[in-house]
Amino acid sequence: MRGGRWLWINARKRIAMDILEIDVCKQRLDVALLFGKRCRQAVFANTEVGFGELLRWLGQHRPAPGRPSACLHGGQPATGGLM
């Protein structure tokens, strides 16, 4: 994987790292999954049903074929301060 993201286990061992970004809105979850040089995007309702759909969607797209040991790193972007 050239130019990709890696998680270093020690000085000689590394594994691929996929990135999941979730932008949480009042009504929906905007999701982006980056793996290798590819990106998948989806939108789900911000409900229990939508969360279940998100988990099923992740199951369809991870682990990436040929990379069953890839690590998934999740994050949520900062959207501003609370008052």
Secondary structure, DSSP 8 states (H G I E B T S, - for coil): -TT--EEESSSS-EEEEEEEEEEE-SSEEEEEEEETTEEEEEEEESSHHHHHHHHHHHHHH-S-TT-TT-EEEEE--------
